[in-house]
């Protein structure tokens, strides 16, 4: 399996492609979950560190999509608590 250099680490090509497809199709939350699970299960990184890596990865690789996701999430949280 080929590897793609992304951010500071090498990710398997299949994973990098999946993350890119999810992020560009507006499913960056799911992409984050996939990457976090990969880091925790395959690389045996604890969850706090994995969450930090996921955030940094998407800030570096998909900043526009991450900003859009954060705005949508913030708006949804406001609506949820404005009962």
N, C-alpha and C positions, 0 to 999 in steps of 0.2 A: 504494500500500500504506500503510495506517495504521501509526502508530508508537505504542508504549505506553511511558510513562515508567516505568522500573524502576531502582531504586537511583539512581545518579548519571547514568546514560546512557540514551539512547533505543535501544530494540531494536525491530526490525521486529515487528509484531503477530504474524505467523505464528511467529516464533522464540519470542516470549514465551509464546504458547499452548502450543507444543511443550514448552518447558522446564517449564511448570506441569504439564502432563499427565504428563510423565515423572517429575517430582519427587513428585507426589501419588500416583502409582501404584507408588512404591518403586524407581524406576529413576534415582535421583539421580546415580549414577555416570555413566550414559549421558548424562544431561542436562548434566553437567559437561563431558564430552567434546565434546558438540555446541556448547556455548557457547565452549569453548576454541578449537575449530576455526574458529568464526565470527570470533572476535576475531583469530586469527592470519591467516586467509586473507582475510577481507573488510576488516578494519580495519588489517591489516598491523602488528599488535602482536607483539613478540617473545614467545616461549613463557614465559619467566619472569614477565614482567609479566602475561600472559594468565592464568597459573595463579593469581597473586595476585588479579586481578580476579574470577575464577571463585569463589574461596574467599569473598571479601567479598560477592559477589552472593548466594551461597547462605546465608551467615550472616545477611544482611539480609532476604532474601525467604522462605527456607524453613528457619528455624533448627531446628524440630522434626525435619524429615526429615533434615537434615544430621547432627544429633546421633545419630539412629537409624542412619544409614549408617556413621558413624564407630565406633559401638559394634559393629556387625556386622563391620566390617572388622578391628577390633582383635581380636575373638574369633576370626575366621578366621586371622589371623596367628599368634595363640597356638597354635591347633590345628596349623597347618602346621609350626611349629618344635618341637612337643612329640612328636617321633617316638620 
